[in-house]
Amino acid sequence: MAKSKHRPDATEQINEYINGLPEWSKKICNRLRQIVLKSDPKLIEDWKWGPNYYLDGMVCGYAAFQKHVNFVFFQGALLKDKNKKLIANPGTLHNRHLRFTHVAEIDENLLLSYLIETIGNNKKGKKIVSASDKTISISADIDKSFTKEKVLSYFNSLAYSHKKEYLMWIEEAKKAETREKRIMSAVSKLKEKQTMHDKYKKQSTAPSGSVK
C-alpha cells in the first residue's frame, strides 16, 4: 500500500486558518483542535481543504462556516453513537457530523470517545462496505445547499465521474468563503442541467489574482 502523503506545513496552514476566523468560531476550532490532538499522540495533523487528522487512515476534520463549525468523522458510519449525537445526511455513506455554534456546546468526553473509537477502527482496518466502488459521499453543507436549491435530484442522476468532478472542485477550496462560493456556483450549473466539465476548464484559465 502506498504511503499517504501529508503536507509538511499543515500546522502553519491551520494556525493561519484559525487565526483568520471570527472570534466565536476561532474559539470553537481551537477547542476542537486541542481535543483532537489529545486523543492520540501519534495523530497526524494535516491539511486537505481544511484541518484534517490522520492515523492509520483519515480520522476527522473541521471547517468554519458563516453560522456554525462543522466537525466530520470520515468513517463516522462505523461509530456506535449510543448517545445519538452524530448527524447523518442523505447520500452520505461514510461521513457523520457534529455542528457547533458556541464553544460551550463541545462535550470533551463525548468527542474523545468518538475519536478513540474511530482511531481504534482504523487500526483494526475496519471499512465501510459499499455495493459499489463508485459511492459518492456528500458533505453536510453541500447536501443542505443542493437540497434547499432543489438540485440534489439532478446531481444524483449524473454519472459518477460528473458527480466526482463537482465534489472534488468544492472540496479543494482552501478557504470557507471560497468553498461557499463554489457550492453556489455548482448550484447554478446544476439548475442549468450542466455537468462540471466546462467549469473546470474555466477555472484553469482564471486570472492569477483569483481566490483559490
Secondary structure, DSSP 8 states (H G I E B T S, - for coil): -------TTHHHHHHHHHHTS-HHHHHHHHHHHHHHHHH-TT-EEEESSSEEEESSSEEEEEEE-SS-EEEEETTGGG---TT---B--TT-SS-EEEEESSGGG--HHHHHHHHHHHHHHHHTT-----S-TT-----HHHHHHHHHTT-HHHHHHS-HHHHHHHHHHHHT-SSHHHHHHHHHHHHHHHHTT--SHHHHHHHHTS-TTS--
